[in-house]
Amino acid sequence: MRPLLLVVLLASPAFAREAEAPAVAAPEIAVRKLEPGVFVVTQRRPFSANALLVEMGTSDLVLVDTLYTPAAMRELLAWIDKNLPKRRLLAVNTHFHSDRAGGNALLKEKKIPVYASDLTVKLMKSRGRAVMEGVAGAIADEAARAAFLSAPVVPAAGVFALATGLKLTVGGEPFEVRFHGAGHTPDNVVVWFPARKLLYAGCLALSSDRVGNTSDADLKAWPKSVEALKAYGATRVIPGHGSSFEPAILERTVAALAKRSSAD
């Protein structure tokens, strides 16, 4: 697999619109600085997917969701070492799909703590390989597909109860991992950074009117789970896919799900 091209982009009002997707060669990772200490990391292949990197209080780092593979994760860690050096890092998987947890093997190798819910760990063990095989079907190049499938499925070692969630303080700044109900998957959690009014909604929130993959979705519960996120009063909401980061994507998600339901 060719090395990933890592591109750093500063967010602007135009960047908040989906039409302003980065025009860079694939395969690649784009790192977008939304505000001081807040970066959206996007891997565009095999399907564009976001992660979130936050420089906490005294400069330690929280990574919400890994990239698809250990190879991609290695490229991101190299960027971090160069641009945000000498920081401690921990990671959170928001659900069991490979675009959320595919880089766990490298984090384990580097002794970087990774946290996930008990249900996410269970689903990774039972279905993680099948999910990877489904994603790999979108990779046309045979060598690239084989490299993708060679990555091991490695569940997080830091396990918390889904119903309880997780509260941690990193670099003197607190953050919380919470479950508000099933949606895109039965285990999808969100991550809240209260000091920043920043909500990582992951794949619970849609950046467009397209609902996308529903193979593990609970379409009946999903709208209610999204409605619960409005109570945070977030000023930024980060979806698992796409480049719209405004709170309005929550209402857009509910509308898209209603349209999907009426079409079924």
Long-range contacts (C-beta under 8 A, 24 or more apart in sequence): 1-27, 1-71, 1-143, 1-144, 1-147, 1-148, 2-27, 3-75, 4-28, 4-29, 4-43, 4-71, 4-72, 4-75, 5-29, 6-30, 6-31, 6-75, 6-76, 6-78, 6-79, 7-31, 8-32, 8-33, 8-79, 8-83, 9-33, 11-35, 11-40, 11-245, 15-243, 16-243, 16-244, 16-245, 16-246, 17-243, 17-244, 18-207, 18-208, 18-242, 18-243, 18-244, 20-243, 21-48, 21-243, 27-144, 29-67, 29-72, 29-75, 29-76, 29-79, 31-76, 31-79, 32-243, 34-236, 34-245, 35-196, 35-236, 38-196, 38-198, 38-236, 40-238, 40-243, 40-245, 41-67, 41-76, 42-243, 43-67, 43-68, 43-72, 43-99, 45-139, 46-135, 46-136, 46-138, 46-139, 46-148, 47-99, 47-135, 47-138, 47-241, 48-241, 48-242, 49-99, 49-240, 49-241, 50-238, 50-239, 50-240, 50-241, 50-242, 51-76, 52-191, 52-200, 52-238, 53-80, 54-175, 54-193, 54-196, 54-198, 55-84, 55-87, 55-171, 56-170, 56-171, 56-172, 56-173, 56-175, 57-170, 57-171, 57-172, 57-173, 58-171, 58-172, 59-84, 59-87, 59-171, 60-87, 60-88, 60-89, 60-90, 60-170, 60-171, 61-87, 61-88, 61-89, 61-90, 61-170, 62-89, 62-90, 62-91, 62-92, 62-170, 62-175, 62-191, 63-89, 63-90, 63-91, 63-92, 64-91, 64-92, 64-94, 64-191, 64-200, 64-202, 64-238, 65-91, 65-92, 65-93, 65-94, 65-99, 65-100, 65-101, 65-200, 65-202, 65-240, 66-91, 66-93, 66-100, 66-101, 66-102, 66-103, 66-104, 66-107, 66-114, 67-99, 67-102, 67-103, 68-98, 68-99, 68-102, 68-103, 68-135, 68-148, 69-98, 69-102, 69-103, 69-147, 69-148, 69-151, 70-102, 70-103, 70-105, 70-106, 70-109, 70-151, 71-147, 71-151, 72-102, 72-103, 73-102, 73-103, 73-106, 73-107, 74-106, 76-103, 77-106, 77-110, 88-170, 90-114, 90-115, 90-168, 90-170, 91-115, 91-156, 92-116, 92-166, 92-177, 92-189, 92-191, 93-120, 93-156, 94-120, 94-177, 94-188, 94-189, 94-190, 94-191, 94-200, 94-202, 94-203, 94-240, 95-120, 95-123, 95-184, 95-185, 95-187, 95-188, 95-189, 95-202, 95-203, 96-120, 96-123, 96-124, 96-127, 96-128, 96-131, 96-185, 96-187, 97-131, 97-185, 97-203, 97-216, 98-128, 98-131, 98-132, 98-135, 99-135, 99-240, 100-202, 100-203, 100-240, 101-128, 101-154, 101-155, 101-156, 102-132, 102-151, 104-154, 104-155, 104-156, 105-151, 105-152, 105-154, 108-154, 108-157, 113-157, 113-158, 114-156, 114-157, 114-158, 115-156, 115-158, 115-159, 115-160, 115-166, 115-168, 115-177, 116-155, 116-156, 116-158, 116-159, 116-160, 117-159, 117-160, 117-161, 117-162, 117-177, 117-179, 117-187, 117-189, 118-159, 118-160, 118-161, 118-162, 119-162, 119-186, 119-187, 120-155, 120-156, 120-162, 120-187, 120-189, 121-155, 121-156, 121-159, 123-185, 123-186, 123-187, 124-153, 124-155, 125-153, 125-155, 128-153, 128-155, 129-153, 134-215, 162-187, 162-189, 165-189, 180-204, 180-225, 180-228, 180-229, 181-221, 181-222, 181-224, 181-225, 181-228, 182-217, 182-218, 182-221, 182-222, 182-225, 183-217, 183-218, 183-221, 183-222, 183-225, 183-226, 184-213, 184-214, 184-216, 184-217, 184-222, 184-240, 185-216, 185-217, 186-216, 186-218, 188-225, 190-229, 192-232, 192-234, 196-235, 196-236, 197-232, 197-233, 197-234, 197-235, 197-236, 198-234, 198-235, 198-236, 198-238, 199-229, 199-232, 199-234, 199-236, 199-237, 199-238, 200-238, 201-226, 201-229, 201-237, 201-238, 201-239, 201-240, 201-249, 201-250, 202-238, 202-239, 202-240, 203-239, 203-240, 203-241, 204-229, 204-240, 204-253, 205-229, 205-237, 205-238, 205-239, 205-240, 205-249, 205-250, 205-253, 206-239, 206-241, 206-242, 206-249, 206-252, 206-253, 206-256, 207-239, 207-241, 207-242, 207-243, 207-244, 207-249, 207-252, 208-242, 208-244, 208-252, 208-256, 209-252, 209-255, 209-256, 209-259, 210-256, 211-256, 211-257, 211-260, 212-241, 219-257, 219-260, 219-261, 219-264, 222-257, 223-253, 223-254, 223-257, 223-258, 226-250, 226-253, 226-254, 226-257, 227-254
